[in-house]
């Protein structure tokens, strides 16, 4: 018999990444329900059909839906399907497809070139996009084919409806497809208070890589083609790349779990609210500067190296970004007000001790 002393203590919720979080109750219940009995394989099952239908209802359109094991596969296979090897993809210089996917978009597209454009607060500057498109038009230059937008961005900012439509205007002018990396799409949606359709297909997005793992799912992303013509034979591309799950229901049933009663948006709202709480508590604190506008579920800080070391000694985990003093604190679907208070208290204590020396 196990005594209370033998029971492992629940690990502290951290601010390193929303990928560190567990499975939300709605997804876990759906996953357990899908584990009953024998079910047809490779997506020919009712759980997958329900998930696809709920995604179509969510976006209010008859889109084509596919599922991959992770976001790298989703982004890379989509970009490969939109491009030939002699094309190019335009994205922000901090975009995940450039900085964190180990060259997977280039690999799966047989060498499509990624062209980087600058922009404040993680958003692409459209004048720079036009410059990248028009600076050369000869056959020696990889022909621009796709404009990739990250929503929410790598620094936690969010494109508004008007900003997305402005990007669409440029894309139409130069016959570019629009790919949206939506690893934190739910957080962007919660921040904007818009409808899903307003920030996707009504704003010109051709295909969305819809993230769920950062918002309570155990594994798996959805690929949503609003332009159904572009989805032709994408199922074969998934199979060839090892992304066709044999027991597909274990990828798809959790999607139904978080979509059918609004948990997808509800959990994102909590993550955003906890980030807003964290920003509010730290704004104006001597020795700390907030680097980017807090719009979704992350707060980027410029802090003294001594504070970084002190927080790590106290058991806090987080990532350092963009310079030696750049720190990202990421809130998750299950971050609580108490979690925020604990790290804020430790930050204030460490800063006070530093000032006393």
N, C-alpha and C positions, 0 to 999 in steps of 0.2 A: 504494500500500500504506500502511495506517495504522500509524504507529509508536505505541509505548506512551505517548509524551508527548502524542499527539493524541487519545488515548482519554479521553472525559469522566470525571471522577471521580464515583463514585456519591454522590448527594446524602446528606447526613447525615440519619439518622432523627431526627424531631423529636417534641416533646411537645405540639404545638398541638391536634391532633385525630386521632382514629383514622380520620377521612375522608382524611387526608393519606397514608395507607399505600397500598402497591401491592396487586396481586392476589396472593392466596396460590397456591402451586403447584397445589393440588388443583383450584381454580376455573379457573386458567389452562389446565391440561391439558384439562379438560372443555370449555372454550371453544374451544380449538384443534380438539378432536375434532368439535365441532358444526359446524365450518367446512368439513367435507368434503361435497362434492356438493350436490345440490338437495334441499330438505326443504320439506314443506308449510308455509304461512305462517299467521300469526295464532293460533298455539298448537295447531294441529291436527297435532302432531308427537310423535314418541316421546320426545324430550328433555323436553318439557313434561309429558307424561304421567308420565314417570319422576320428575321433580321433585315433582309433586303427590303421587304415591304415597309417596315418601320422607318428605315432610312429614306425611302421614297416619300413616305408621309411627312417625315421631318423636313425635307426640302421642298415638298409640294410639287414634285415633278417626277416623271417616269424616267429616272436615270438608270444607268447600268451600274451594278455594284459587284465588286470583287473583294476578296480578303487575302491579306498577306500576313506573315508572321511578325513583321516589324516595319517601322517607318522607313528605314533605309531601303528595304526591298520595294516598298510602295513607291517612294519617290523615284528610285532608279529605274524601275520597270516602266513607270509612266513616262518619264522623260525619254527613255529609249524608244517607247512606242510612238512618241510624237516627233522624233528626229531621225534623220539619216546621219551616218558617221561624219559627213561633211558639213553638218549644220552646227549651230552654236546655241547655247542657252544663256540668257542674261539673268543675273540675279544680284542681290546685294552682296557686298564683299564679306559680310558676316553671316551670310545664309548657311544653314545647316548643310545643304547639298555641296557647299564649297569647303566648309571647315571641319565637318564631323562625319563624313561618310566614306572616308578612305578611298576616294576616287571611284566609288561604285557607279555613279551616273555615267562617267566616262567608260567604265568597264562594260557595263551592260549595253551601252549604245555603240560599242565598238569605236569609241574615240571622239564622240561629239564633244566639242570644246565648250567649257564653261567660261563665260566672259563676265568679269566683275564690274559692278558699278557702285559708286559711293552713295551716300545719303545720310542725312542727320537722323539720329535716334533709331537706327536700324531699318529705316524705310528707304526704298529706292528713290533716287532723284530722277524724275522723268526726263529732264533735260540731258542728264548723263546717259540715260537709256537711249534717247534719240541720237546722241553723239556716237555711242557705240554702234548703233545700227547704220548710220549714214557716213561714218568716217571713211569707209571703204566699201566699194560695191563690185570689186573685180573678183575674178575667179580664184585668186590666190588667198582670199580671206574667207574663213568659215561663215557661211550664210546664217544670219540670225533667224531662229525659228520659234523659240519659246521664251516667254517672259515668266520667270518663276517668282512668286510672291510668298513670303512666309507670314502666316496669320495665326497667332500673334508672333511678333518678330523675335529674333534671338535676344533682344535686350528688353523684352517685355512690353513693347509698345504695340498699338493696334491701328490697323488701317481703317479709316472711316469709310462709309458707303461712297462718299464723294471722291475720296482718294482712290478707291478701287475703280470707280467709273472713269476717272481721269487716266488711270493706267490702261484701262480697256480701250479708251480712245486712241492712245498711242499704239497699242497692239493692233487694233483694226487698221490703222493707217499704214502699218508696215506688214500686215498679214502674219502676225505672230499669234500663236496659241498661248493661252494663259493657264499655267499650272499653279496650284496653290498648295503649299506645304502647310497642312493644318494640324500639326502635332498637338498644338494647344488651341485648336479651333473653338472648342467649348468655352475656354477662358476669354477669347476674343468676343465671342457671341454674347457672353454674359456681361462683358464690359460695355459693349455697344448698346445693348438693349434692342438690337435689331432682330429681324426674323432671319432664319438660315438662308432663305432664298434671296434676301436683299444683299447679302454679302458673298453670294456665290454666283449662281447662273444668271441672276438678274443684273449682276455687275460684270458679266462677261467671262466668268471663270469657266474654262472648258472641262477641267478635271481637278478634283480635290482629293488629296491624301488625308483622310480623316483619322486623326489620332484618338485612341481610346485608352491606351495603357497609362498615360499620364493623368487620366481622369477616372481611375477605378477599375479598369479592365485588367485581367491577368496577363494577356498577351494579344497581339493582333491589331492591325490597322485595316480600315476599309478604304478601298479605292472607288471613288464615285465619279463616273463619267456623266457629266451633264450633256455634253456633245456626244450622243450615242454612236455616231458614225466613227468617232475616234476609238471606240472600244472594240472594234472588230478584231477578233482573234487575240484579244488580250488574255483570254483564258489559256491559250497555248503558251503565251509568253510566261505566265505564272507557272505553268507546269514545267516548262523547260528550266526555269530558274530555281526549281525546288520549293516553290511557294504554294503548291496545291496540297492542302492538308488532307490526309486520308480520313481522319476523324474530324471533319470540318466543323461539326456541331460544337466542338469545344472552343473553337474560335468565335463562332457566330452567336451561340446562345447567350453569352454575356452581353452582347450588343443589344439583344432584345430586352434583357433585364434592365439595362440602364436607360433605354429609350421609351419603354412602354408607359412609364409613370412619371417621366420628367427628371429622373435622377441625373441624367447626363448634364443638364443645365444646372440643376440644384447643387451638385457637387462642385461644379466650376465656380458658381457664385460664392460658395464658402471659401474656396481657395483664394479667389480675388479679394474677398472681404478680409481675410486674415493678412494678406499682403498689404492692403490698405491700412489695417491696424498697425502693422509693423512699420510702415512708412511714417504714419502719423506719430508714433511713439519716438521715432529716431530723428525726425526732421528737426533741424535747429540744434541738435546735440553738438557741442563743441568737439572738434576732432573728427567728425563724420560729415561727409558730403554725399548727397544722393546724385548719382551719375545720370540717370535717365528718368523721364516721366514714368511714374508707376501707373500702368493702365490695366495690366492683367494680374498674374499671380506671382510675380517676382519683383524683388527690390535689389537694385545694384548700388553698391556703396563704395566710396573711396575711404579707406580707414588706415590707421597707422599699422605698420608691421607688428608692433608689440601687441595690438589688440587681436590680430589674427592668431598669433602664437598663444595668447591667453585663452581665447575661445577654444582652441584645439585642446589645450590642456584640460579644460573643463568638460571635454567630451563632445563638443559640437562639431558636426561635419558640414562642410559647405565647399563650393568650388570657387577658385580664384579666376577671374576673368579680366582681360584687357588691362594689363599693367600689374606691377607688383602689389599695389594696394587695392586693386579692384576685386570686390567680393560680391558674389550673387547669393542671395537668400531666397530660396524657392519654397513657396507654400503649396500644399497638396490638398486633395479633396478631403482628407481627414485631419488637417491641421486645426488645432483648437485655439481658443483665446488664451488658454493657460500656457500652451506651447510658446506662443508669441511673448507672453509676459515673462516666461522663464529666460528666454534668450535676451530679451531687452534688459532684464535685471542684471544678467551677467555682463552684458556690454557696458552698462552704466557703472557697475562695480569695478570692472577692469579699467575703465577710463578714469574713474575717481582715484584709484590707486596709482595710476600712471602720473596723474597731476600732483600727487602728494610727494613723489620722489624728487 
